[in-house]
């Protein structure tokens, strides 16, 4: 193994190492660029214009548009590093926003941050970094990249309250060899303290909130704009197929939802247990119907050799991992059997595999189907 001569694990001095820093305009990416500059790296800042061409300046907590581009440019200027803004709006719309709308129209609950990372930031931006002669692409994500016996590994952040590994499961081993995450070993208060120490203008800037291109959580309006006709009205039915009410489109619902159904007078609370987009039906049932024993995954990305394994898995970013057995299937699929059970598993979300009792990310995939002992009507 070649001996590392800098903090990024590369075999040459920092001053001879060019690093592209992805600068979204927030405190995390700004501190990433600042730390690299302070260590003597040849830093180039790049900000991606992803949507709105400035209209997002009015949205608190947005990123990659409007005020955020201005903030990134100001930070880069203060650090004395070159800064470029690249117009990726068309790529972002096709790879992320249109995929988001299509998933909701299929009755899924998508996570566009995963697509943005894997299809834009860690694909197009990574190639741009290489074209600029960079040795690495650094981002402000809270994850850790560690060298293992067979190459680089992806691990949870030291600060588990900020860990973003769930959103990066789709990172490939090839991408991981070029990526660096300088904040992975830090806690958020320490990052803000560094921003204050270095006099960065964004030191007190609020973190990004919700999905960047969705104003004030209005998912359905965005879906209808991107995919006209997606909000087809239909029936709300129970698990035996009895009609209980009407709805304005499955895009307004997600598995596990209780509020907003417009149903009352039932013997027990009812929850959304399935969305049948092709029939424009919302299926509701008791809480017990949300208990899932097994799920089927699609588009599985393995960061270790594919094999049946007992591990820990997460089916929502904010949930703790639970014990499960993962078995690879054909054509990029896998099945996951929980040792216990999980609640409210929504197709379109991710299921990420972690080393049992450890921090290493082993892989993950998108949830295609969830299987409960209580079957919804076909």
BALOBA-1460 file (C-alpha; in Angstrom, 3 decimals):
// residues 378
<rec num="1" residu="x" x="0.000" y="0.000" z="0.000"/>
<rec num="2" residu="x" x="1.331" y="3.457" z="-0.914"/>
<rec num="3" residu="x" x="2.178" y="5.582" z="2.116"/>
<rec num="4" residu="x" x="-0.163" y="8.529" z="2.630"/>
<rec num="5" residu="x" x="1.513" y="11.910" z="2.761"/>
<rec num="6" residu="x" x="-1.565" y="14.049" z="3.540"/>
<rec num="7" residu="x" x="-4.731" y="13.982" z="5.611"/>
<rec num="8" residu="x" x="-6.807" y="12.750" z="2.648"/>
<rec num="9" residu="x" x="-4.759" y="9.573" z="2.369"/>
<rec num="10" residu="x" x="-3.039" y="10.517" z="-0.883"/>
<rec num="11" residu="x" x="0.621" y="9.899" z="-1.663"/>
<rec num="12" residu="x" x="1.780" y="13.465" z="-2.155"/>
<rec num="13" residu="x" x="2.023" y="16.633" z="-0.096"/>
<rec num="14" residu="x" x="-1.121" y="18.705" z="0.439"/>
<rec num="15" residu="x" x="0.278" y="21.642" z="-1.542"/>
<rec num="16" residu="x" x="0.577" y="19.364" z="-4.607"/>
<rec num="17" residu="x" x="-2.907" y="17.881" z="-4.165"/>
<rec num="18" residu="x" x="-5.835" y="19.476" z="-5.971"/>
<rec num="19" residu="x" x="-9.206" y="18.997" z="-4.307"/>
<rec num="20" residu="x" x="-12.569" y="20.076" z="-5.681"/>
<rec num="21" residu="x" x="-14.856" y="21.130" z="-2.835"/>
<rec num="22" residu="x" x="-18.583" y="20.866" z="-3.533"/>
<rec num="23" residu="x" x="-19.940" y="24.124" z="-2.095"/>
<rec num="24" residu="x" x="-23.707" y="24.316" z="-1.636"/>
<rec num="25" residu="x" x="-23.607" y="27.617" z="0.223"/>
<rec num="26" residu="x" x="-24.222" y="26.086" z="3.639"/>
<rec num="27" residu="x" x="-21.991" y="25.980" z="6.698"/>
<rec num="28" residu="x" x="-20.923" y="22.340" z="6.259"/>
<rec num="29" residu="x" x="-19.592" y="22.611" z="2.718"/>
<rec num="30" residu="x" x="-18.051" y="26.005" z="3.510"/>
<rec num="31" residu="x" x="-16.145" y="24.597" z="6.482"/>
<rec num="32" residu="x" x="-15.041" y="21.653" z="4.327"/>
<rec num="33" residu="x" x="-13.475" y="24.029" z="1.798"/>
<rec num="34" residu="x" x="-11.966" y="26.186" z="4.560"/>
<rec num="35" residu="x" x="-10.350" y="23.258" z="6.368"/>
<rec num="36" residu="x" x="-8.782" y="21.987" z="3.158"/>
<rec num="37" residu="x" x="-7.467" y="25.448" z="2.338"/>
<rec num="38" residu="x" x="-6.025" y="25.817" z="5.837"/>
<rec num="39" residu="x" x="-4.191" y="22.505" z="5.456"/>
<rec num="40" residu="x" x="-2.538" y="23.790" z="2.306"/>
<rec num="41" residu="x" x="-4.428" y="21.921" z="-0.407"/>
<rec num="42" residu="x" x="-4.965" y="23.369" z="-3.888"/>
<rec num="43" residu="x" x="-8.718" y="23.880" z="-3.461"/>
<rec num="44" residu="x" x="-11.231" y="24.629" z="-6.221"/>
<rec num="45" residu="x" x="-14.797" y="25.391" z="-5.165"/>
<rec num="46" residu="x" x="-17.712" y="24.308" z="-7.345"/>
<rec num="47" residu="x" x="-21.363" y="25.152" z="-6.788"/>
<rec num="48" residu="x" x="-24.107" y="23.467" z="-8.759"/>
<rec num="49" residu="x" x="-27.056" y="25.566" z="-9.949"/>
<rec num="50" residu="x" x="-29.746" y="22.904" z="-9.725"/>
<rec num="51" residu="x" x="-33.050" y="24.729" z="-10.058"/>
<rec num="52" residu="x" x="-34.955" y="28.007" z="-10.033"/>
<rec num="53" residu="x" x="-32.191" y="30.295" z="-11.377"/>
<rec num="54" residu="x" x="-32.430" y="32.432" z="-8.243"/>
<rec num="55" residu="x" x="-36.105" y="32.158" z="-7.350"/>
<rec num="56" residu="x" x="-35.220" y="29.992" z="-4.346"/>
<rec num="57" residu="x" x="-33.658" y="33.008" z="-2.662"/>
<rec num="58" residu="x" x="-37.018" y="33.478" z="-0.925"/>
<rec num="59" residu="x" x="-37.111" y="29.958" z="0.505"/>
<rec num="60" residu="x" x="-35.571" y="29.514" z="3.929"/>
<rec num="61" residu="x" x="-33.423" y="26.404" z="4.150"/>
<rec num="62" residu="x" x="-33.030" y="25.836" z="0.412"/>
<rec num="63" residu="x" x="-29.752" y="24.837" z="-1.202"/>
<rec num="64" residu="x" x="-28.047" y="25.016" z="-4.592"/>
<rec num="65" residu="x" x="-29.992" y="28.050" z="-5.796"/>
<rec num="66" residu="x" x="-30.470" y="31.774" z="-5.196"/>
<rec num="67" residu="x" x="-28.906" y="33.096" z="-1.995"/>
<rec num="68" residu="x" x="-26.932" y="29.901" z="-1.519"/>
<rec num="69" residu="x" x="-24.932" y="30.454" z="-4.691"/>
<rec num="70" residu="x" x="-24.158" y="33.976" z="-3.529"/>
<rec num="71" residu="x" x="-23.064" y="32.646" z="-0.123"/>
<rec num="72" residu="x" x="-20.794" y="30.015" z="-1.676"/>
<rec num="73" residu="x" x="-19.184" y="32.622" z="-3.925"/>
<rec num="74" residu="x" x="-18.634" y="34.939" z="-0.944"/>
<rec num="75" residu="x" x="-17.006" y="32.175" z="1.124"/>
<rec num="76" residu="x" x="-14.748" y="31.137" z="-1.759"/>
<rec num="77" residu="x" x="-13.704" y="34.749" z="-2.251"/>
<rec num="78" residu="x" x="-12.840" y="35.087" z="1.412"/>
<rec num="79" residu="x" x="-10.753" y="31.919" z="1.270"/>
<rec num="80" residu="x" x="-8.998" y="33.067" z="-1.880"/>
<rec num="81" residu="x" x="-9.857" y="29.959" z="-3.891"/>
<rec num="82" residu="x" x="-11.202" y="29.709" z="-7.453"/>
<rec num="83" residu="x" x="-14.978" y="29.245" z="-7.582"/>
<rec num="84" residu="x" x="-17.175" y="28.059" z="-10.426"/>
<rec num="85" residu="x" x="-20.959" y="27.819" z="-10.730"/>
<rec num="86" residu="x" x="-22.086" y="25.048" z="-13.066"/>
<rec num="87" residu="x" x="-25.598" y="24.993" z="-14.518"/>
<rec num="88" residu="x" x="-26.838" y="21.463" z="-13.872"/>
<rec num="89" residu="x" x="-30.513" y="22.396" z="-13.856"/>
<rec num="90" residu="x" x="-31.452" y="20.242" z="-16.871"/>
<rec num="91" residu="x" x="-29.615" y="17.197" z="-15.473"/>
<rec num="92" residu="x" x="-31.113" y="17.702" z="-12.026"/>
<rec num="93" residu="x" x="-34.637" y="18.039" z="-13.402"/>
<rec num="94" residu="x" x="-34.370" y="14.839" z="-15.418"/>
<rec num="95" residu="x" x="-32.444" y="12.683" z="-12.947"/>
<rec num="96" residu="x" x="-34.027" y="13.889" z="-9.703"/>
<rec num="97" residu="x" x="-37.170" y="16.011" z="-10.040"/>
<rec num="98" residu="x" x="-38.887" y="14.027" z="-12.802"/>
<rec num="99" residu="x" x="-37.962" y="10.767" z="-11.083"/>
<rec num="100" residu="x" x="-39.445" y="12.163" z="-7.858"/>
<rec num="101" residu="x" x="-42.746" y="13.013" z="-9.569"/>
<rec num="102" residu="x" x="-42.953" y="9.660" z="-11.384"/>
<rec num="103" residu="x" x="-42.364" y="7.782" z="-8.121"/>
<rec num="104" residu="x" x="-45.169" y="9.617" z="-6.329"/>
<rec num="105" residu="x" x="-47.475" y="8.932" z="-9.272"/>
<rec num="106" residu="x" x="-46.666" y="5.204" z="-8.901"/>
<rec num="107" residu="x" x="-47.771" y="5.330" z="-5.271"/>
<rec num="108" residu="x" x="-44.239" y="5.382" z="-3.873"/>
<rec num="109" residu="x" x="-42.592" y="7.689" z="-1.339"/>
<rec num="110" residu="x" x="-39.282" y="8.693" z="-2.951"/>
<rec num="111" residu="x" x="-36.112" y="10.112" z="-1.395"/>
<rec num="112" residu="x" x="-34.655" y="12.497" z="-3.986"/>
<rec num="113" residu="x" x="-31.531" y="13.232" z="-1.920"/>
<rec num="114" residu="x" x="-30.273" y="9.723" z="-2.751"/>
<rec num="115" residu="x" x="-30.771" y="10.318" z="-6.480"/>
<rec num="116" residu="x" x="-29.156" y="13.739" z="-6.280"/>
<rec num="117" residu="x" x="-26.054" y="12.323" z="-4.632"/>
<rec num="118" residu="x" x="-25.672" y="9.249" z="-6.838"/>
<rec num="119" residu="x" x="-26.773" y="10.643" z="-10.211"/>
<rec num="120" residu="x" x="-25.605" y="14.262" z="-10.048"/>
<rec num="121" residu="x" x="-23.081" y="15.067" z="-7.320"/>
<rec num="122" residu="x" x="-21.187" y="11.753" z="-7.302"/>
<rec num="123" residu="x" x="-21.509" y="11.197" z="-11.040"/>
<rec num="124" residu="x" x="-21.482" y="14.362" z="-13.157"/>
<rec num="125" residu="x" x="-19.709" y="16.540" z="-10.596"/>
<rec num="126" residu="x" x="-17.152" y="13.844" z="-9.874"/>
<rec num="127" residu="x" x="-16.271" y="13.598" z="-13.569"/>
<rec num="128" residu="x" x="-15.992" y="17.384" z="-13.760"/>
<rec num="129" residu="x" x="-13.570" y="17.288" z="-10.828"/>
<rec num="130" residu="x" x="-11.410" y="14.784" z="-12.660"/>
<rec num="131" residu="x" x="-11.467" y="16.962" z="-15.787"/>
<rec num="132" residu="x" x="-10.116" y="19.808" z="-13.646"/>
<rec num="133" residu="x" x="-7.179" y="17.629" z="-12.673"/>
<rec num="134" residu="x" x="-8.394" y="17.065" z="-9.124"/>
<rec num="135" residu="x" x="-7.107" y="14.209" z="-6.989"/>
<rec num="136" residu="x" x="-10.289" y="14.099" z="-4.911"/>
<rec num="137" residu="x" x="-13.809" y="15.493" z="-4.558"/>
<rec num="138" residu="x" x="-14.639" y="16.635" z="-1.022"/>
<rec num="139" residu="x" x="-18.162" y="17.223" z="0.307"/>
<rec num="140" residu="x" x="-19.667" y="18.349" z="3.601"/>
<rec num="141" residu="x" x="-21.562" y="15.106" z="4.231"/>
<rec num="142" residu="x" x="-21.473" y="13.630" z="7.714"/>
<rec num="143" residu="x" x="-20.080" y="10.187" z="6.885"/>
<rec num="144" residu="x" x="-16.653" y="8.609" z="7.198"/>
<rec num="145" residu="x" x="-14.515" y="7.018" z="4.515"/>
<rec num="146" residu="x" x="-12.061" y="4.499" z="5.902"/>
<rec num="147" residu="x" x="-9.398" y="2.391" z="4.230"/>
<rec num="148" residu="x" x="-10.095" y="-1.295" z="4.688"/>
<rec num="149" residu="x" x="-8.315" y="-4.501" z="3.743"/>
<rec num="150" residu="x" x="-9.972" y="-4.531" z="0.304"/>
<rec num="151" residu="x" x="-10.172" y="-0.791" z="-0.347"/>
<rec num="152" residu="x" x="-12.168" y="2.217" z="0.852"/>
<rec num="153" residu="x" x="-15.189" y="1.622" z="3.079"/>
<rec num="154" residu="x" x="-18.191" y="3.835" z="3.887"/>
<rec num="155" residu="x" x="-18.979" y="4.254" z="7.584"/>
<rec num="156" residu="x" x="-21.483" y="6.188" z="9.682"/>
<rec num="157" residu="x" x="-20.441" y="9.589" z="10.973"/>
<rec num="158" residu="x" x="-18.920" y="9.859" z="14.417"/>
<rec num="159" residu="x" x="-21.895" y="12.086" z="15.345"/>
<rec num="160" residu="x" x="-24.782" y="9.683" z="14.806"/>
<rec num="161" residu="x" x="-27.305" y="12.485" z="15.272"/>
<rec num="162" residu="x" x="-25.965" y="14.011" z="12.022"/>
<rec num="163" residu="x" x="-25.145" y="10.782" z="10.166"/>
<rec num="164" residu="x" x="-26.034" y="10.883" z="6.448"/>
<rec num="165" residu="x" x="-24.929" y="7.385" z="5.446"/>
<rec num="166" residu="x" x="-28.535" y="6.378" z="4.720"/>
<rec num="167" residu="x" x="-28.619" y="8.882" z="1.856"/>
<rec num="168" residu="x" x="-25.272" y="7.732" z="0.452"/>
<rec num="169" residu="x" x="-25.880" y="3.973" z="0.247"/>
<rec num="170" residu="x" x="-25.941" y="4.191" z="-3.562"/>
<rec num="171" residu="x" x="-22.335" y="5.402" z="-3.695"/>
<rec num="172" residu="x" x="-20.223" y="2.943" z="-5.687"/>
<rec num="173" residu="x" x="-16.814" y="1.627" z="-4.645"/>
<rec num="174" residu="x" x="-15.286" y="3.421" z="-7.637"/>
<rec num="175" residu="x" x="-16.819" y="6.747" z="-6.553"/>
<rec num="176" residu="x" x="-15.765" y="6.139" z="-2.961"/>
<rec num="177" residu="x" x="-12.132" y="5.837" z="-4.044"/>
<rec num="178" residu="x" x="-12.251" y="9.476" z="-5.240"/>
<rec num="179" residu="x" x="-14.508" y="10.979" z="-2.558"/>
<rec num="180" residu="x" x="-13.460" y="12.498" z="0.751"/>
<rec num="181" residu="x" x="-15.625" y="13.605" z="3.718"/>
<rec num="182" residu="x" x="-13.587" y="15.887" z="6.023"/>
<rec num="183" residu="x" x="-16.466" y="16.434" z="8.490"/>
<rec num="184" residu="x" x="-17.175" y="12.771" z="9.186"/>
<rec num="185" residu="x" x="-15.275" y="12.719" z="12.468"/>
<rec num="186" residu="x" x="-16.710" y="16.039" z="13.742"/>
<rec num="187" residu="x" x="-19.860" y="16.977" z="15.610"/>
<rec num="188" residu="x" x="-22.059" y="19.768" z="14.289"/>
<rec num="189" residu="x" x="-21.327" y="22.241" z="17.127"/>
<rec num="190" residu="x" x="-17.618" y="21.821" z="16.404"/>
<rec num="191" residu="x" x="-18.212" y="22.569" z="12.724"/>
<rec num="192" residu="x" x="-20.069" y="25.790" z="13.557"/>
<rec num="193" residu="x" x="-17.311" y="26.729" z="15.991"/>
<rec num="194" residu="x" x="-14.747" y="26.310" z="13.213"/>
<rec num="195" residu="x" x="-16.891" y="28.496" z="10.941"/>
<rec num="196" residu="x" x="-16.915" y="31.213" z="13.608"/>
<rec num="197" residu="x" x="-13.168" y="30.847" z="14.230"/>
<rec num="198" residu="x" x="-12.441" y="31.237" z="10.514"/>
<rec num="199" residu="x" x="-14.827" y="34.164" z="10.172"/>
<rec num="200" residu="x" x="-17.067" y="32.498" z="7.585"/>
<rec num="201" residu="x" x="-20.150" y="34.578" z="6.778"/>
<rec num="202" residu="x" x="-22.358" y="31.456" z="6.868"/>
<rec num="203" residu="x" x="-21.362" y="30.436" z="10.411"/>
<rec num="204" residu="x" x="-24.884" y="30.999" z="11.777"/>
<rec num="205" residu="x" x="-26.790" y="30.070" z="8.617"/>
<rec num="206" residu="x" x="-29.640" y="27.566" z="9.271"/>
<rec num="207" residu="x" x="-29.270" y="24.046" z="7.907"/>
<rec num="208" residu="x" x="-31.109" y="23.016" z="4.756"/>
<rec num="209" residu="x" x="-34.625" y="21.880" z="5.500"/>
<rec num="210" residu="x" x="-36.835" y="19.325" z="3.760"/>
<rec num="211" residu="x" x="-36.420" y="18.747" z="0.005"/>
<rec num="212" residu="x" x="-34.653" y="21.640" z="-1.716"/>
<rec num="213" residu="x" x="-37.014" y="22.009" z="-4.692"/>
<rec num="214" residu="x" x="-40.239" y="21.563" z="-2.691"/>
<rec num="215" residu="x" x="-41.455" y="24.876" z="-1.229"/>
<rec num="216" residu="x" x="-42.843" y="24.597" z="2.297"/>
<rec num="217" residu="x" x="-43.430" y="20.844" z="2.040"/>
<rec num="218" residu="x" x="-45.911" y="21.138" z="-0.854"/>
<rec num="219" residu="x" x="-45.006" y="17.809" z="-2.486"/>
<rec num="220" residu="x" x="-48.297" y="17.276" z="-4.302"/>
<rec num="221" residu="x" x="-48.183" y="20.663" z="-6.053"/>
<rec num="222" residu="x" x="-44.667" y="19.930" z="-7.325"/>
<rec num="223" residu="x" x="-45.703" y="16.481" z="-8.557"/>
<rec num="224" residu="x" x="-48.726" y="17.882" z="-10.390"/>
<rec num="225" residu="x" x="-46.584" y="20.547" z="-12.034"/>
<rec num="226" residu="x" x="-43.955" y="18.056" z="-13.176"/>
<rec num="227" residu="x" x="-46.399" y="15.310" z="-14.098"/>
<rec num="228" residu="x" x="-49.824" y="16.772" z="-15.047"/>
<rec num="229" residu="x" x="-52.680" y="14.384" z="-14.392"/>
<rec num="230" residu="x" x="-50.856" y="12.519" z="-11.624"/>
<rec num="231" residu="x" x="-53.523" y="13.470" z="-9.066"/>
<rec num="232" residu="x" x="-56.292" y="11.137" z="-10.242"/>
<rec num="233" residu="x" x="-59.222" y="11.030" z="-7.771"/>
<rec num="234" residu="x" x="-60.315" y="7.633" z="-6.549"/>
<rec num="235" residu="x" x="-61.634" y="5.513" z="-3.710"/>
<rec num="236" residu="x" x="-60.462" y="4.916" z="-0.176"/>
<rec num="237" residu="x" x="-61.133" y="1.249" z="0.618"/>
<rec num="238" residu="x" x="-60.589" y="-1.059" z="3.561"/>
<rec num="239" residu="x" x="-58.574" y="-4.268" z="3.295"/>
<rec num="240" residu="x" x="-61.627" y="-6.195" z="2.097"/>
<rec num="241" residu="x" x="-62.260" y="-3.716" z="-0.689"/>
<rec num="242" residu="x" x="-65.229" y="-1.920" z="0.896"/>
<rec num="243" residu="x" x="-65.417" y="1.723" z="-0.149"/>
<rec num="244" residu="x" x="-65.054" y="4.066" z="2.837"/>
<rec num="245" residu="x" x="-64.518" y="7.393" z="1.104"/>
<rec num="246" residu="x" x="-62.928" y="9.315" z="-1.741"/>
<rec num="247" residu="x" x="-59.534" y="10.932" z="-2.266"/>
<rec num="248" residu="x" x="-58.018" y="13.555" z="-4.603"/>
<rec num="249" residu="x" x="-55.061" y="11.450" z="-5.722"/>
<rec num="250" residu="x" x="-52.639" y="8.883" z="-4.261"/>
<rec num="251" residu="x" x="-49.850" y="11.481" z="-4.478"/>
<rec num="252" residu="x" x="-51.314" y="13.059" z="-1.322"/>
<rec num="253" residu="x" x="-50.686" y="9.928" z="0.773"/>
<rec num="254" residu="x" x="-47.926" y="7.685" z="2.059"/>
<rec num="255" residu="x" x="-47.899" y="4.336" z="3.826"/>
<rec num="256" residu="x" x="-48.396" y="4.761" z="7.579"/>
<rec num="257" residu="x" x="-50.347" y="8.021" z="7.248"/>
<rec num="258" residu="x" x="-53.285" y="8.492" z="9.622"/>
<rec num="259" residu="x" x="-54.218" y="12.168" z="9.388"/>
<rec num="260" residu="x" x="-55.997" y="13.677" z="6.430"/>
<rec num="261" residu="x" x="-58.017" y="10.605" z="5.452"/>
<rec num="262" residu="x" x="-61.370" y="12.245" z="6.150"/>
<rec num="263" residu="x" x="-62.676" y="9.073" z="7.805"/>
<rec num="264" residu="x" x="-64.446" y="8.952" z="11.155"/>
<rec num="265" residu="x" x="-66.728" y="6.712" z="13.164"/>
<rec num="266" residu="x" x="-64.550" y="3.604" z="12.812"/>
<rec num="267" residu="x" x="-64.079" y="1.034" z="15.553"/>
<rec num="268" residu="x" x="-60.319" y="1.644" z="15.573"/>
<rec num="269" residu="x" x="-57.918" y="4.164" z="13.994"/>
<rec num="270" residu="x" x="-57.220" y="3.555" z="10.318"/>
<rec num="271" residu="x" x="-53.892" y="4.027" z="8.545"/>
<rec num="272" residu="x" x="-52.794" y="3.966" z="4.931"/>
<rec num="273" residu="x" x="-51.456" y="0.421" z="4.402"/>
<rec num="274" residu="x" x="-51.089" y="0.433" z="0.605"/>
<rec num="275" residu="x" x="-51.370" y="2.718" z="-2.414"/>
<rec num="276" residu="x" x="-52.703" y="1.159" z="-5.614"/>
<rec num="277" residu="x" x="-51.849" y="3.887" z="-8.087"/>
<rec num="278" residu="x" x="-52.892" y="1.897" z="-11.159"/>
<rec num="279" residu="x" x="-56.420" y="1.639" z="-9.702"/>
<rec num="280" residu="x" x="-56.312" y="5.058" z="-8.003"/>
<rec num="281" residu="x" x="-57.077" y="3.431" z="-4.664"/>
<rec num="282" residu="x" x="-55.896" y="4.191" z="-1.160"/>
<rec num="283" residu="x" x="-56.118" y="1.083" z="1.035"/>
<rec num="284" residu="x" x="-56.532" y="1.614" z="4.769"/>
<rec num="285" residu="x" x="-56.412" y="-0.767" z="7.682"/>
<rec num="286" residu="x" x="-55.582" y="-1.180" z="11.381"/>
<rec num="287" residu="x" x="-52.161" y="-0.442" z="12.840"/>
<rec num="288" residu="x" x="-51.406" y="-4.187" z="12.882"/>
<rec num="289" residu="x" x="-51.434" y="-4.183" z="9.076"/>
<rec num="290" residu="x" x="-48.393" y="-1.886" z="9.090"/>
<rec num="291" residu="x" x="-46.241" y="-4.554" z="10.733"/>
<rec num="292" residu="x" x="-43.941" y="-5.893" z="8.022"/>
<rec num="293" residu="x" x="-42.010" y="-9.175" z="8.104"/>
<rec num="294" residu="x" x="-40.212" y="-9.102" z="4.742"/>
<rec num="295" residu="x" x="-39.489" y="-6.641" z="1.944"/>
<rec num="296" residu="x" x="-38.251" y="-6.940" z="-1.624"/>
<rec num="297" residu="x" x="-35.626" y="-4.494" z="-2.883"/>
<rec num="298" residu="x" x="-34.679" y="-3.307" z="-6.360"/>
<rec num="299" residu="x" x="-31.571" y="-1.551" z="-7.702"/>
<rec num="300" residu="x" x="-29.416" y="-2.923" z="-4.912"/>
<rec num="301" residu="x" x="-25.929" y="-1.419" z="-4.605"/>
<rec num="302" residu="x" x="-23.383" y="-3.611" z="-2.839"/>
<rec num="303" residu="x" x="-20.302" y="-2.150" z="-1.166"/>
<rec num="304" residu="x" x="-19.216" y="-5.678" z="-0.212"/>
<rec num="305" residu="x" x="-19.384" y="-8.889" z="-2.287"/>
<rec num="306" residu="x" x="-23.082" y="-9.886" z="-2.552"/>
<rec num="307" residu="x" x="-23.946" y="-12.699" z="-0.167"/>
<rec num="308" residu="x" x="-26.688" y="-13.771" z="2.201"/>
<rec num="309" residu="x" x="-25.922" y="-12.134" z="5.527"/>
<rec num="310" residu="x" x="-27.264" y="-11.233" z="8.924"/>
<rec num="311" residu="x" x="-26.850" y="-7.514" z="9.477"/>
<rec num="312" residu="x" x="-28.635" y="-4.391" z="10.684"/>
<rec num="313" residu="x" x="-30.900" y="-2.439" z="8.319"/>
<rec num="314" residu="x" x="-32.610" y="0.956" z="8.262"/>
<rec num="315" residu="x" x="-35.817" y="1.576" z="6.279"/>
<rec num="316" residu="x" x="-36.136" y="5.277" z="7.181"/>
<rec num="317" residu="x" x="-33.333" y="7.765" z="7.717"/>
<rec num="318" residu="x" x="-34.369" y="8.704" z="11.268"/>
<rec num="319" residu="x" x="-35.042" y="5.170" z="12.521"/>
<rec num="320" residu="x" x="-32.483" y="3.103" z="14.412"/>
<rec num="321" residu="x" x="-31.176" y="0.022" z="12.565"/>
<rec num="322" residu="x" x="-32.835" y="-3.313" z="13.296"/>
<rec num="323" residu="x" x="-31.627" y="-6.905" z="12.901"/>
<rec num="324" residu="x" x="-32.467" y="-8.613" z="9.617"/>
<rec num="325" residu="x" x="-31.249" y="-11.186" z="7.095"/>
<rec num="326" residu="x" x="-30.514" y="-9.989" z="3.559"/>
<rec num="327" residu="x" x="-30.448" y="-12.419" z="0.637"/>
<rec num="328" residu="x" x="-29.323" y="-11.281" z="-2.848"/>
<rec num="329" residu="x" x="-31.669" y="-12.044" z="-5.747"/>
<rec num="330" residu="x" x="-31.478" y="-11.837" z="-9.537"/>
<rec num="331" residu="x" x="-31.254" y="-8.626" z="-11.580"/>
<rec num="332" residu="x" x="-30.182" y="-6.330" z="-8.764"/>
<rec num="333" residu="x" x="-32.856" y="-7.434" z="-6.307"/>
<rec num="334" residu="x" x="-32.666" y="-8.673" z="-2.732"/>
<rec num="335" residu="x" x="-35.041" y="-9.859" z="-0.041"/>
<rec num="336" residu="x" x="-34.893" y="-8.672" z="3.546"/>
<rec num="337" residu="x" x="-36.428" y="-10.613" z="6.402"/>
<rec num="338" residu="x" x="-36.661" y="-8.772" z="9.692"/>
<rec num="339" residu="x" x="-35.800" y="-10.788" z="12.774"/>
<rec num="340" residu="x" x="-38.696" y="-8.981" z="14.409"/>
<rec num="341" residu="x" x="-40.923" y="-6.676" z="12.366"/>
<rec num="342" residu="x" x="-40.958" y="-3.084" z="11.107"/>
<rec num="343" residu="x" x="-43.766" y="-0.520" z="10.913"/>
<rec num="344" residu="x" x="-44.924" y="1.614" z="7.987"/>
<rec num="345" residu="x" x="-42.445" y="0.459" z="5.352"/>
<rec num="346" residu="x" x="-43.095" y="2.538" z="2.224"/>
<rec num="347" residu="x" x="-42.168" y="1.485" z="-1.318"/>
<rec num="348" residu="x" x="-39.737" y="3.969" z="-2.844"/>
<rec num="349" residu="x" x="-37.808" y="4.496" z="0.380"/>
<rec num="350" residu="x" x="-34.382" y="2.948" z="0.869"/>
<rec num="351" residu="x" x="-33.324" y="-0.035" z="2.929"/>
<rec num="352" residu="x" x="-29.674" y="0.320" z="3.895"/>
<rec num="353" residu="x" x="-27.510" y="-2.524" z="5.236"/>
<rec num="354" residu="x" x="-25.033" y="-1.986" z="8.078"/>
<rec num="355" residu="x" x="-22.491" y="-4.249" z="9.691"/>
<rec num="356" residu="x" x="-24.123" y="-5.765" z="12.786"/>
<rec num="357" residu="x" x="-22.794" y="-3.971" z="15.829"/>
<rec num="358" residu="x" x="-20.582" y="-1.753" z="13.660"/>
<rec num="359" residu="x" x="-20.622" y="1.395" z="11.575"/>
<rec num="360" residu="x" x="-19.793" y="0.112" z="8.094"/>
<rec num="361" residu="x" x="-22.327" y="0.480" z="5.270"/>
<rec num="362" residu="x" x="-22.571" y="-2.801" z="3.370"/>
<rec num="363" residu="x" x="-25.029" y="-1.685" z="0.694"/>
<rec num="364" residu="x" x="-28.701" y="-1.033" z="0.187"/>
<rec num="365" residu="x" x="-31.550" y="-0.778" z="-2.275"/>
<rec num="366" residu="x" x="-34.929" y="0.780" z="-2.950"/>
<rec num="367" residu="x" x="-38.014" y="-0.839" z="-1.433"/>
<rec num="368" residu="x" x="-40.163" y="-2.374" z="-4.169"/>
<rec num="369" residu="x" x="-42.666" y="-4.324" z="-2.081"/>
<rec num="370" residu="x" x="-43.452" y="-4.847" z="1.584"/>
<rec num="371" residu="x" x="-45.080" y="-8.025" z="2.862"/>
<rec num="372" residu="x" x="-47.320" y="-8.148" z="5.918"/>
<rec num="373" residu="x" x="-49.153" y="-11.079" z="7.526"/>
<rec num="374" residu="x" x="-52.321" y="-9.024" z="7.156"/>
<rec num="375" residu="x" x="-52.843" y="-8.884" z="3.388"/>
<rec num="376" residu="x" x="-54.476" y="-5.957" z="1.677"/>
<rec num="377" residu="x" x="-57.071" y="-6.792" z="-0.970"/>
<rec num="378" residu="x" x="-55.515" y="-7.509" z="-4.377"/>
